[in-house]
Amino acid sequence: MAATTENLSDRKAATAGTRPFLWARLGSLLSILPLGVWTVNHLADNLGAFKGAEVWERQVTQYNSPISHVITLVVVLGPLVIHAAWGIQRLFSFRPNNVAYPFWGNLKYLVQRIAAVGVLLFIGAHLWLALLHPRLVEGHAEPFSDIASAMRHHWPTLVVYLLGTLGVAYHLANGVSTFSWMWGAVGGRRSLARFDIVAAVVFFVVLAMAWGVIYALYQAGAAFPPMGAET
């Protein structure tokens, strides 16, 4: 009986030990699939702003059917909530030690945690202003004129989007590094150091796409009056 109880305790301990590991793997996986892939695709669609309002609205706000819209929301928002919950849990265990250990890896970890907070706030605001409020309160998708006008004439919006997308680019690039070693794609200090080049490429590509979108919206905003102004 004692042996059975001991074996049962061992199994429970082993199970409890694997849960954080599996939870971390799931959180890391979702940061790339589907969230990372969707982020790049979303930015690519938004680059339609260079071609004008009609193209942007067709690529960003229109869906083939209500079903495809619902599927998109489930595929994106579900993993986003799970990843955010995982990230918030990690924030509570965050203990910076950069003064005692001023290493490059420690600095990346610190910046990643800071970026995570900013990205969480930015995405929450973006989802409300660009998706939920227009559709639930105003009864229509966000017009191109609204976002373009805000970028051009409302400097807090411009600053928030510049900094928010900067955080997204860094968070995603660092997430690629975390994903690579957590899932065994790379191992060892040298491999991780070499993979930093890949992460840097991801960062600059995503940032260039995001700021390109902002630039296109800012330029287009000259054709629209400030929101709330009389026309």
LOBA-679163 format. One line per field, with one value per residue: residue number from 0; x, y, z of N, C-alpha, C in turn; chain. Coordinates in steps of 0.001 Angstrom, whole numbers, plus 500000, padded with zeros to 6 digits. Example, Ala and Ser with C-alpha at 12.3 -4.5 7.8 and 13.67 -1.06 7.14 Angstrom:
pos: [0 | 1]
n.east: [513190 | 512850]
n.north: [494310 | 497750]
n.up: [507800 | 507080]
ca.east: [512300 | 513670]
ca.north: [495500 | 498940]
ca.up: [507800 | 507140]
c.east: [513200 | 512900]
c.north: [496700 | 500030]
c.up: [507800 | 507870]
unit: [A | A]
% end
This chain:
pos: [0 | 1 | 2 | 3 | 4 | 5 | 6 | 7 | 8 | 9 | 10 | 11 | 12 | 13 | 14 | 15 | 16 | 17 | 18 | 19 | 20 | 21 | 22 | 23 | 24 | 25 | 26 | 27 | 28 | 29 | 30 | 31 | 32 | 33 | 34 | 35 | 36 | 37 | 38 | 39 | 40 | 41 | 42 | 43 | 44 | 45 | 46 | 47 | 48 | 49 | 50 | 51 | 52 | 53 | 54 | 55 | 56 | 57 | 58 | 59 | 60 | 61 | 62 | 63 | 64 | 65 | 66 | 67 | 68 | 69 | 70 | 71 | 72 | 73 | 74 | 75 | 76 | 77 | 78 | 79 | 80 | 81 | 82 | 83 | 84 | 85 | 86 | 87 | 88 | 89 | 90 | 91 | 92 | 93 | 94 | 95 | 96 | 97 | 98 | 99 | 100 | 101 | 102 | 103 | 104 | 105 | 106 | 107 | 108 | 109 | 110 | 111 | 112 | 113 | 114 | 115 | 116 | 117 | 118 | 119 | 120 | 121 | 122 | 123 | 124 | 125 | 126 | 127 | 128 | 129 | 130 | 131 | 132 | 133 | 134 | 135 | 136 | 137 | 138 | 139 | 140 | 141 | 142 | 143 | 144 | 145 | 146 | 147 | 148 | 149 | 150 | 151 | 152 | 153 | 154 | 155 | 156 | 157 | 158 | 159 | 160 | 161 | 162 | 163 | 164 | 165 | 166 | 167 | 168 | 169 | 170 | 171 | 172 | 173 | 174 | 175 | 176 | 177 | 178 | 179 | 180 | 181 | 182 | 183 | 184 | 185 | 186 | 187 | 188 | 189 | 190 | 191 | 192 | 193 | 194 | 195 | 196 | 197 | 198 | 199 | 200 | 201 | 202 | 203 | 204 | 205 | 206 | 207 | 208 | 209 | 210 | 211 | 212 | 213 | 214 | 215 | 216 | 217 | 218 | 219 | 220 | 221 | 222 | 223 | 224 | 225 | 226 | 227 | 228 | 229 | 230]
n.east: [500830 | 501903 | 503875 | 502322 | 501017 | 503225 | 504115 | 501943 | 502112 | 504523 | 503828 | 501928 | 503542 | 505282 | 503503 | 502600 | 504978 | 505342 | 503344 | 503869 | 505905 | 504647 | 502698 | 504303 | 505415 | 503123 | 502324 | 504535 | 504410 | 501958 | 502621 | 503896 | 502494 | 499113 | 499628 | 501976 | 502269 | 499773 | 500007 | 502016 | 500709 | 498494 | 499700 | 500692 | 498297 | 497410 | 499210 | 497992 | 497099 | 498727 | 497653 | 495240 | 491933 | 489844 | 491121 | 492455 | 490290 | 488978 | 490904 | 491438 | 489150 | 486946 | 485128 | 484625 | 482327 | 480019 | 480669 | 483375 | 484452 | 483864 | 485353 | 487939 | 488120 | 487967 | 490224 | 492247 | 491737 | 491297 | 493832 | 495286 | 494285 | 495031 | 497831 | 498302 | 497485 | 499404 | 501674 | 501148 | 501189 | 503902 | 504959 | 504406 | 506232 | 508540 | 511776 | 514043 | 517587 | 519636 | 521615 | 523324 | 523984 | 524999 | 524400 | 523952 | 521788 | 520248 | 519534 | 517935 | 515857 | 514801 | 513952 | 512093 | 510094 | 509240 | 508380 | 506305 | 504271 | 503653 | 502839 | 500605 | 498815 | 498656 | 497597 | 495149 | 493892 | 493941 | 492332 | 489872 | 489412 | 489738 | 488329 | 486205 | 484700 | 483907 | 482284 | 480485 | 479416 | 479107 | 478124 | 479350 | 482212 | 485553 | 486156 | 488392 | 488967 | 488762 | 490923 | 493067 | 492800 | 493122 | 495787 | 497070 | 496208 | 495925 | 498153 | 498767 | 497676 | 499284 | 501844 | 501381 | 500847 | 503284 | 505092 | 503772 | 503752 | 506478 | 507042 | 505590 | 507026 | 509532 | 508756 | 507707 | 509963 | 511758 | 510212 | 510416 | 513039 | 512787 | 510943 | 512487 | 514580 | 513106 | 511629 | 513594 | 514880 | 517260 | 520319 | 522582 | 525040 | 526403 | 524827 | 522468 | 523377 | 524002 | 521447 | 520336 | 520736 | 518797 | 516527 | 516910 | 516556 | 513864 | 512762 | 513411 | 512150 | 509406 | 509024 | 509568 | 507457 | 505262 | 505721 | 505739 | 503060 | 501942 | 503079 | 501896 | 499198 | 499364 | 500141 | 497908 | 496022 | 496044 | 494130 | 491797 | 489635 | 490345 | 489125 | 485896 | 485857 | 484139 | 482768]
n.north: [498804 | 501243 | 501474 | 501742 | 504171 | 505836 | 505587 | 506711 | 509337 | 510085 | 510005 | 512035 | 514222 | 514201 | 514736 | 517278 | 518627 | 518569 | 520166 | 523082 | 523101 | 522133 | 524111 | 526343 | 525638 | 525585 | 528287 | 529487 | 528302 | 529278 | 531931 | 532038 | 530389 | 530633 | 533374 | 534935 | 534463 | 535408 | 538115 | 539097 | 538632 | 540293 | 542817 | 542849 | 542923 | 545446 | 547059 | 547664 | 550196 | 551909 | 551800 | 553001 | 553871 | 552059 | 549600 | 549092 | 548845 | 546639 | 544635 | 544631 | 545054 | 543760 | 540694 | 537446 | 536159 | 536080 | 533829 | 533306 | 535527 | 535045 | 532708 | 533702 | 535416 | 533551 | 531944 | 533784 | 535440 | 533557 | 532038 | 534368 | 535232 | 533034 | 533117 | 535630 | 535189 | 533331 | 534946 | 536973 | 535488 | 534820 | 537335 | 537879 | 536289 | 537469 | 538559 | 540833 | 540817 | 542365 | 544115 | 542633 | 540612 | 541560 | 540670 | 540005 | 538307 | 538581 | 541266 | 541221 | 539659 | 541326 | 543559 | 542271 | 541601 | 544146 | 545114 | 543357 | 544187 | 546713 | 545930 | 544362 | 546303 | 547973 | 546266 | 545629 | 548182 | 548674 | 546593 | 547311 | 549945 | 549666 | 547408 | 546336 | 548581 | 550117 | 548156 | 547109 | 549321 | 551453 | 550117 | 549337 | 548445 | 549661 | 552725 | 553676 | 556366 | 557219 | 556022 | 556939 | 559711 | 559996 | 559195 | 561249 | 563704 | 563473 | 563475 | 561914 | 559385 | 558676 | 558510 | 556477 | 554300 | 554107 | 553468 | 551244 | 549352 | 549083 | 547754 | 545401 | 544334 | 543814 | 542061 | 539910 | 539113 | 538375 | 536384 | 534476 | 533594 | 532489 | 530467 | 528872 | 527733 | 526561 | 524611 | 523035 | 523638 | 525008 | 524808 | 525337 | 527901 | 529102 | 528483 | 529760 | 532390 | 532769 | 532529 | 534849 | 536611 | 535870 | 536520 | 539273 | 539991 | 539312 | 541181 | 543707 | 543438 | 543116 | 545514 | 547378 | 546838 | 547527 | 550264 | 551197 | 550896 | 552742 | 555102 | 555218 | 555527 | 557940 | 559706 | 559477 | 560578 | 563317 | 563988 | 563995 | 565579 | 566536 | 564223 | 564768 | 567357 | 569977 | 569416]
n.up: [500000 | 500785 | 498889 | 496609 | 497099 | 497152 | 494498 | 493198 | 494133 | 492999 | 490291 | 490193 | 490860 | 488697 | 486622 | 487366 | 487041 | 484296 | 483297 | 483391 | 481466 | 479111 | 478872 | 478442 | 475986 | 474382 | 474528 | 473288 | 470754 | 469751 | 469459 | 467071 | 465237 | 465124 | 465266 | 464629 | 461873 | 460990 | 461705 | 459968 | 457533 | 457894 | 457966 | 455356 | 453928 | 454776 | 453503 | 451203 | 451434 | 450041 | 447551 | 447703 | 449034 | 448319 | 447676 | 450108 | 451949 | 450854 | 451177 | 453933 | 455599 | 454504 | 454055 | 452583 | 453390 | 456211 | 457687 | 457116 | 458338 | 461042 | 461416 | 461060 | 463280 | 465380 | 464890 | 465246 | 467591 | 469626 | 469975 | 470574 | 473059 | 474648 | 474371 | 475473 | 478111 | 478912 | 478655 | 480559 | 482890 | 482942 | 483300 | 485971 | 487210 | 486625 | 487218 | 487040 | 486532 | 485550 | 486375 | 487992 | 486192 | 483404 | 480615 | 477064 | 476472 | 478788 | 478583 | 476269 | 477239 | 479231 | 477702 | 476125 | 477973 | 478759 | 476279 | 475870 | 477617 | 476551 | 473961 | 474544 | 475565 | 473318 | 471291 | 472450 | 472448 | 469698 | 468648 | 469743 | 468699 | 465922 | 465155 | 466938 | 468024 | 465645 | 464321 | 466260 | 467608 | 465745 | 463592 | 461198 | 459159 | 459820 | 458245 | 455587 | 455485 | 458143 | 459637 | 458131 | 458366 | 461135 | 461457 | 460114 | 461237 | 463983 | 466284 | 468664 | 467998 | 465804 | 467054 | 468942 | 467252 | 465876 | 467980 | 469034 | 466921 | 466660 | 469056 | 468560 | 466386 | 467589 | 469635 | 468191 | 466698 | 468742 | 469778 | 467782 | 468183 | 470771 | 470225 | 468508 | 470101 | 472138 | 470894 | 469921 | 467521 | 467329 | 469198 | 471896 | 472596 | 470433 | 468199 | 468917 | 468969 | 466261 | 465267 | 466082 | 464021 | 462182 | 463686 | 463827 | 461150 | 460825 | 462601 | 461352 | 458870 | 459542 | 460928 | 458900 | 457148 | 458807 | 459448 | 456883 | 456170 | 457976 | 457004 | 454446 | 455151 | 456531 | 454481 | 452799 | 454441 | 454119 | 452348 | 453679 | 456086 | 459523 | 461970 | 463187 | 462481 | 460736 | 457532]
ca.east: [500000 | 502813 | 504542 | 501336 | 500842 | 504444 | 504122 | 500932 | 502660 | 505544 | 503166 | 501339 | 504633 | 505783 | 502489 | 502639 | 506198 | 505249 | 502349 | 504495 | 506672 | 503703 | 502072 | 505284 | 505521 | 501913 | 502399 | 505549 | 503912 | 500908 | 503212 | 504311 | 501360 | 498957 | 499694 | 503050 | 501928 | 498653 | 500494 | 502691 | 499687 | 497678 | 500486 | 500732 | 496997 | 497343 | 500030 | 497076 | 496885 | 499457 | 496833 | 494029 | 490910 | 489078 | 491949 | 492683 | 489072 | 488711 | 491875 | 491537 | 487887 | 485883 | 485241 | 483794 | 481052 | 480065 | 481324 | 484827 | 484787 | 483843 | 486493 | 489126 | 488123 | 488273 | 491609 | 493180 | 491485 | 491483 | 495257 | 495769 | 493925 | 495873 | 499204 | 498331 | 497415 | 500733 | 502610 | 500859 | 501696 | 505356 | 505289 | 504351 | 507435 | 509660 | 512697 | 515229 | 518878 | 520575 | 522745 | 524253 | 524397 | 524764 | 524656 | 523065 | 520569 | 519461 | 518978 | 516842 | 514757 | 514201 | 513237 | 510939 | 509030 | 508715 | 507645 | 505073 | 503260 | 503246 | 502122 | 499291 | 497980 | 498461 | 496688 | 493824 | 493345 | 493763 | 491163 | 488674 | 489207 | 489714 | 487459 | 484995 | 483891 | 483208 | 481279 | 479472 | 478800 | 478731 | 477395 | 480036 | 483655 | 486300 | 486436 | 489766 | 489097 | 488931 | 492264 | 494009 | 492680 | 493706 | 497242 | 497571 | 495821 | 495896 | 499522 | 498864 | 497431 | 500487 | 502907 | 501014 | 501024 | 504719 | 505688 | 503116 | 504254 | 507875 | 506979 | 505135 | 508135 | 510529 | 508155 | 507619 | 511317 | 512279 | 509418 | 510986 | 514199 | 512285 | 510347 | 513520 | 515278 | 512151 | 511196 | 514758 | 515389 | 518658 | 520793 | 523933 | 525207 | 526801 | 523663 | 521548 | 523970 | 523812 | 520024 | 520011 | 520703 | 517460 | 515588 | 517088 | 515923 | 512419 | 512437 | 513469 | 511139 | 508090 | 508976 | 509484 | 506086 | 504357 | 505922 | 505317 | 501609 | 501678 | 503442 | 500875 | 497992 | 499654 | 500098 | 496529 | 495226 | 496009 | 492923 | 490626 | 489690 | 490465 | 487881 | 485124 | 485810 | 483042 | 483153]
ca.north: [500000 | 502383 | 501595 | 502264 | 505590 | 506531 | 505659 | 507673 | 510657 | 510345 | 510302 | 513368 | 515201 | 514259 | 515408 | 518701 | 519204 | 518699 | 521168 | 524355 | 522887 | 522059 | 525422 | 527230 | 525255 | 526033 | 529738 | 529807 | 527876 | 530185 | 533217 | 531929 | 529821 | 531422 | 534817 | 535553 | 534394 | 536315 | 539488 | 539435 | 538687 | 541483 | 543963 | 542799 | 543430 | 546879 | 547776 | 548120 | 551638 | 552608 | 551769 | 553770 | 553455 | 550890 | 548402 | 548864 | 548351 | 545288 | 543686 | 544658 | 545072 | 542986 | 539241 | 536809 | 535800 | 536180 | 532633 | 533499 | 536525 | 534364 | 531782 | 534525 | 535868 | 532409 | 531513 | 534814 | 535887 | 532442 | 531941 | 535611 | 535202 | 532021 | 533628 | 536743 | 534600 | 532765 | 536047 | 537638 | 534595 | 534958 | 538652 | 537826 | 535606 | 538220 | 539135 | 541274 | 540789 | 542884 | 544772 | 541583 | 539824 | 542436 | 539924 | 540306 | 537528 | 539194 | 542510 | 540853 | 539178 | 542489 | 544340 | 541476 | 541724 | 545510 | 545180 | 542564 | 545033 | 547704 | 545266 | 543971 | 547507 | 548448 | 545372 | 545821 | 549431 | 548531 | 545739 | 548064 | 551092 | 549310 | 546264 | 546173 | 549795 | 550422 | 547165 | 546910 | 550587 | 552259 | 549265 | 549142 | 548273 | 550918 | 553331 | 554090 | 557793 | 557419 | 555678 | 557821 | 561029 | 559938 | 559151 | 562530 | 564890 | 563243 | 562992 | 560790 | 558132 | 558391 | 558094 | 555173 | 553263 | 553942 | 552735 | 549944 | 548427 | 548808 | 546701 | 544163 | 543802 | 543237 | 540933 | 538788 | 538652 | 537655 | 535159 | 533504 | 533009 | 531632 | 529290 | 528029 | 526887 | 525799 | 523465 | 522249 | 523954 | 525361 | 524496 | 525809 | 529352 | 529560 | 528400 | 530825 | 533655 | 532861 | 532691 | 536251 | 537274 | 535592 | 537328 | 540671 | 540135 | 539323 | 542468 | 544817 | 543232 | 543410 | 546948 | 548098 | 546681 | 548287 | 551704 | 551498 | 551079 | 554017 | 556173 | 555285 | 556093 | 559348 | 560441 | 559501 | 561389 | 564718 | 564202 | 563943 | 566539 | 565906 | 563621 | 565656 | 568690 | 570180 | 569242]
ca.up: [500000 | 500866 | 497603 | 495657 | 497406 | 496744 | 493040 | 492808 | 494421 | 491992 | 489029 | 490325 | 490814 | 487330 | 485826 | 487718 | 486490 | 482847 | 482920 | 482994 | 480244 | 478001 | 478804 | 477809 | 474574 | 473703 | 474402 | 472284 | 469440 | 469299 | 469085 | 465669 | 464497 | 463898 | 465503 | 463873 | 460448 | 460748 | 461813 | 458703 | 456495 | 458161 | 457514 | 453897 | 453467 | 455052 | 452518 | 450158 | 451614 | 448988 | 446334 | 447884 | 449996 | 447867 | 447819 | 451535 | 452583 | 450353 | 451720 | 455391 | 456350 | 453867 | 454086 | 451569 | 454004 | 457680 | 458240 | 457032 | 459353 | 462340 | 461463 | 461266 | 464673 | 466253 | 464649 | 465722 | 468954 | 470559 | 470298 | 471169 | 474480 | 475297 | 474414 | 476424 | 479456 | 479168 | 478851 | 481831 | 483936 | 482966 | 483843 | 487426 | 487696 | 486053 | 488193 | 486289 | 487231 | 484558 | 487036 | 488425 | 485023 | 482247 | 479392 | 475942 | 476635 | 479854 | 478071 | 475380 | 478076 | 479876 | 476694 | 475703 | 478981 | 478659 | 475021 | 476002 | 478255 | 475565 | 472870 | 475058 | 475608 | 471947 | 470572 | 473027 | 471927 | 468247 | 468422 | 470076 | 467822 | 464507 | 464863 | 467743 | 468104 | 464392 | 463944 | 467285 | 468009 | 464581 | 462659 | 459921 | 459279 | 459904 | 456938 | 455310 | 455788 | 459586 | 460085 | 457443 | 458980 | 462471 | 461313 | 459599 | 461990 | 465428 | 466530 | 469623 | 467278 | 465029 | 467970 | 469517 | 466233 | 465618 | 469099 | 469174 | 465901 | 467024 | 470063 | 467918 | 465590 | 468486 | 470351 | 467262 | 466372 | 469893 | 469885 | 466842 | 468866 | 471851 | 469594 | 467895 | 471074 | 472941 | 470099 | 469527 | 466184 | 467538 | 470534 | 472137 | 472542 | 469102 | 467326 | 469303 | 468535 | 464818 | 464994 | 466329 | 462721 | 461642 | 464465 | 463424 | 459833 | 461076 | 463221 | 460398 | 457828 | 460117 | 461228 | 457628 | 456662 | 459673 | 459263 | 455518 | 456244 | 458654 | 456075 | 453404 | 455759 | 456826 | 453220 | 452324 | 455352 | 453689 | 451537 | 454548 | 457181 | 460847 | 462429 | 464039 | 461886 | 459816 | 456130]
c.east: [500868 | 503494 | 503603 | 501123 | 502035 | 504501 | 503114 | 501422 | 503708 | 504907 | 502536 | 502402 | 505165 | 504805 | 502496 | 503866 | 506132 | 504284 | 502964 | 505266 | 505755 | 503013 | 502999 | 505418 | 504307 | 501944 | 503391 | 505070 | 502886 | 501460 | 503653 | 503152 | 500126 | 499307 | 500768 | 502745 | 500799 | 499104 | 501154 | 501671 | 498808 | 498411 | 500552 | 499415 | 496909 | 498206 | 499208 | 496753 | 497635 | 498631 | 495492 | 493003 | 490213 | 489863 | 492152 | 491453 | 488740 | 489644 | 491816 | 490205 | 486777 | 486182 | 484281 | 482404 | 481160 | 480779 | 482838 | 485292 | 484858 | 485037 | 487785 | 489235 | 488517 | 489739 | 492606 | 492968 | 491660 | 492946 | 495815 | 495479 | 494804 | 497302 | 499333 | 498298 | 498765 | 501742 | 502401 | 501365 | 503210 | 505775 | 505306 | 505563 | 508707 | 510477 | 513967 | 516490 | 519984 | 521779 | 523792 | 524810 | 524108 | 525102 | 523622 | 521728 | 519662 | 518813 | 517799 | 515616 | 514031 | 513373 | 511991 | 509783 | 508402 | 507868 | 506317 | 503951 | 502734 | 502425 | 500723 | 498339 | 497662 | 497452 | 495266 | 493148 | 493047 | 492524 | 489864 | 488393 | 489027 | 488722 | 486136 | 484112 | 483194 | 482058 | 480153 | 478725 | 478282 | 478033 | 478039 | 481520 | 484347 | 486562 | 487914 | 489980 | 489354 | 490366 | 493296 | 493990 | 493328 | 495230 | 497806 | 497365 | 495821 | 497224 | 499619 | 498624 | 498668 | 501602 | 502629 | 501225 | 502498 | 505376 | 505076 | 503611 | 505739 | 507924 | 506559 | 506273 | 509179 | 509987 | 508080 | 508990 | 511916 | 511506 | 509903 | 512198 | 513762 | 511714 | 511421 | 514228 | 514313 | 511685 | 512375 | 515288 | 516854 | 519030 | 522234 | 524056 | 525547 | 525618 | 522670 | 522066 | 523794 | 522347 | 519560 | 519954 | 519337 | 516421 | 515679 | 516441 | 514412 | 511993 | 512376 | 512433 | 509752 | 507964 | 508848 | 508074 | 505136 | 504500 | 505615 | 503812 | 501268 | 501989 | 502375 | 499589 | 498182 | 499564 | 498661 | 495661 | 495149 | 494748 | 491659 | 490756 | 489901 | 489116 | 487192 | 485033 | 484646 | 483564 | 482302]
c.north: [501252 | 502611 | 502191 | 503757 | 506395 | 506676 | 506680 | 509098 | 511049 | 510726 | 511694 | 514454 | 515352 | 514998 | 516908 | 519365 | 519407 | 519796 | 522514 | 524246 | 522881 | 523408 | 526415 | 526920 | 525730 | 527541 | 530168 | 529450 | 528851 | 531546 | 533225 | 531461 | 529827 | 532900 | 535506 | 535595 | 535361 | 537776 | 539934 | 539560 | 539935 | 542749 | 544013 | 543318 | 544942 | 547699 | 548188 | 549589 | 552446 | 552699 | 552469 | 553122 | 552169 | 549602 | 548079 | 548271 | 546936 | 544257 | 543568 | 544449 | 544221 | 541496 | 538649 | 536468 | 535997 | 535001 | 532798 | 534525 | 535877 | 533427 | 532551 | 534976 | 534742 | 532015 | 532505 | 535131 | 534780 | 532260 | 533195 | 535643 | 534217 | 532528 | 534767 | 536221 | 534004 | 533873 | 536769 | 536793 | 534714 | 536304 | 538641 | 537108 | 536308 | 538868 | 539576 | 541242 | 541335 | 543579 | 543744 | 540793 | 540625 | 541749 | 540290 | 539570 | 538107 | 540490 | 542228 | 540423 | 540343 | 543301 | 543599 | 541601 | 543118 | 545653 | 544447 | 543390 | 546063 | 547100 | 544856 | 545163 | 548005 | 547582 | 545497 | 547070 | 549320 | 547689 | 546506 | 549154 | 550696 | 548207 | 546318 | 547415 | 550135 | 549451 | 547058 | 548189 | 551364 | 551445 | 549060 | 548939 | 549631 | 551488 | 553715 | 555541 | 558041 | 557164 | 556580 | 559217 | 561060 | 559935 | 560517 | 563676 | 564713 | 562626 | 561916 | 559434 | 557717 | 557860 | 556705 | 554057 | 553051 | 553115 | 551343 | 548933 | 548130 | 547690 | 545372 | 543512 | 543148 | 541989 | 539702 | 538232 | 537868 | 536355 | 534076 | 532811 | 532049 | 530345 | 528332 | 527155 | 526062 | 524538 | 522705 | 522530 | 524367 | 525007 | 524938 | 527298 | 529849 | 529549 | 529512 | 532193 | 533848 | 533119 | 534109 | 537042 | 537090 | 536454 | 538792 | 540936 | 540197 | 540671 | 543587 | 544667 | 543604 | 544909 | 547769 | 548005 | 547567 | 549781 | 552130 | 551732 | 552424 | 555189 | 556341 | 555908 | 557580 | 560193 | 560568 | 560411 | 562847 | 565037 | 564250 | 564979 | 565823 | 565367 | 564571 | 567055 | 568788 | 570061 | 570130]
c.up: [500000 | 499530 | 496552 | 495848 | 496951 | 495227 | 492531 | 493025 | 493383 | 490651 | 489051 | 490225 | 489399 | 486423 | 486076 | 487129 | 484994 | 482418 | 482562 | 481680 | 479021 | 477783 | 478104 | 476323 | 473784 | 473493 | 473337 | 470883 | 468897 | 468898 | 467626 | 464795 | 465388 | 464041 | 464674 | 462388 | 460124 | 460799 | 460514 | 457584 | 456649 | 457706 | 455989 | 453310 | 453647 | 454102 | 451308 | 450283 | 450564 | 447702 | 446503 | 448783 | 449585 | 448067 | 449298 | 452202 | 452120 | 451002 | 453238 | 456092 | 455747 | 453904 | 453071 | 452095 | 455506 | 458320 | 458216 | 458052 | 460727 | 462481 | 461721 | 462709 | 465621 | 466132 | 465239 | 467201 | 469981 | 470949 | 470950 | 472669 | 475240 | 475443 | 475417 | 477855 | 479850 | 479452 | 480174 | 482995 | 484064 | 483542 | 485364 | 488018 | 487235 | 487166 | 487470 | 487143 | 486328 | 485179 | 487434 | 487244 | 483756 | 480920 | 478331 | 476077 | 477706 | 479388 | 477144 | 476179 | 478736 | 478881 | 476218 | 476681 | 478925 | 477396 | 475124 | 476611 | 477257 | 474439 | 473315 | 475080 | 474194 | 471200 | 471122 | 472486 | 470435 | 467928 | 468692 | 469041 | 466356 | 464167 | 465623 | 467749 | 466784 | 464093 | 464974 | 467644 | 466801 | 463502 | 461307 | 460184 | 459307 | 458512 | 456809 | 455712 | 457267 | 460021 | 459415 | 458061 | 460355 | 462402 | 460933 | 460583 | 463509 | 465847 | 467609 | 468946 | 466491 | 465917 | 468541 | 468501 | 465887 | 466716 | 469250 | 468173 | 466100 | 468057 | 469473 | 467135 | 466482 | 469169 | 469449 | 466939 | 467527 | 470117 | 468947 | 467475 | 469969 | 471295 | 469093 | 468919 | 471916 | 472216 | 469496 | 468140 | 466239 | 468966 | 470698 | 471935 | 471151 | 468146 | 467633 | 468851 | 467034 | 464472 | 465299 | 465017 | 462079 | 462355 | 464076 | 462072 | 459988 | 461647 | 462188 | 459285 | 458345 | 460394 | 459945 | 457051 | 457468 | 459456 | 457832 | 455457 | 456872 | 457741 | 454998 | 453935 | 456057 | 455562 | 452707 | 453181 | 454979 | 452909 | 452382 | 455662 | 458500 | 461293 | 463398 | 463492 | 460913 | 458380 | 455240]
unit: [A | A | A | A | A | A | A | A | A | A | A | A | A | A | A | A | A | A | A | A | A | A | A | A | A | A | A | A | A | A | A | A | A | A | A | A | A | A | A | A | A | A | A | A | A | A | A | A | A | A | A | A | A | A | A | A | A | A | A | A | A | A | A | A | A | A | A | A | A | A | A | A | A | A | A | A | A | A | A | A | A | A | A | A | A | A | A | A | A | A | A | A | A | A | A | A | A | A | A | A | A | A | A | A | A | A | A | A | A | A | A | A | A | A | A | A | A | A | A | A | A | A | A | A | A | A | A | A | A | A | A | A | A | A | A | A | A | A | A | A | A | A | A | A | A | A | A | A | A | A | A | A | A | A | A | A | A | A | A | A | A | A | A | A | A | A | A | A | A | A | A | A | A | A | A | A | A | A | A | A | A | A | A | A | A | A | A | A | A | A | A | A | A | A | A | A | A | A | A | A | A | A | A | A | A | A | A | A | A | A | A | A | A | A | A | A | A | A | A | A | A | A | A | A | A | A | A | A | A | A | A]
% end
